[in-house]
């Protein structure tokens, strides 16, 4: 049974007439949305109003064929232009890390190279080496985990760039630190499938703006989030692949140093 809206219109008319905004709501009526009380304004259709599409060039590492020229993200308009630039830099940096690995592994066509990312991860990552969708030959070390993860990034990039995945959203949140404790930087759910996975991430605008958050930290945080989208699981602590791999990137693939203990890095993971 259809809902009878006439009583609602009558109430609206009396309210709006009392503030002198409108003379007659009864049919036929055309009511500018600016005159409607907020609860009567339909939420805007999401794309193009709440979000603006950002396109980011995809590096073209040797040995990887069929890549799209761009990946695409619907970025919340709640971010400032400066914040959007930092988000762009963090995604570009993640793409660069992937591309560097793929090129080094390609090794001029032999496809047997040990990339810096794989070598570093092999040294430090010993746990949760398997993405949750993976049931192939057991992954026994950090090098193999890196190769599986970066091949899955290739899949994520292709599905995004050829628009096979649902649109990837960069959503806004704003959560200040509690003291020196960082609540969140970038956050993504762990994906359970391999194809058509959107590269959707929530980004903390507070942390992006924080003067102690350099772009290298944002890249590591974004890469951690993408590893979730590639099926890898937390905890985000020492020896776990989802932590050690982005920490390797944040250290420029160098060794761990006593002056910079792991929590200084993985506090930016979520
Ligand atoms: Zn995580």
Boltz pocket constraint, residues with backbone or C-beta under 6 A from the ligand:
constraints:
  - pocket:
      binder: B
      contacts: [[A, 188], [A, 224], [A, 228], [A, 233], [A, 234], [A, 236], [A, 242], [A, 269], [A, 270]]
      max_distance: 6.0
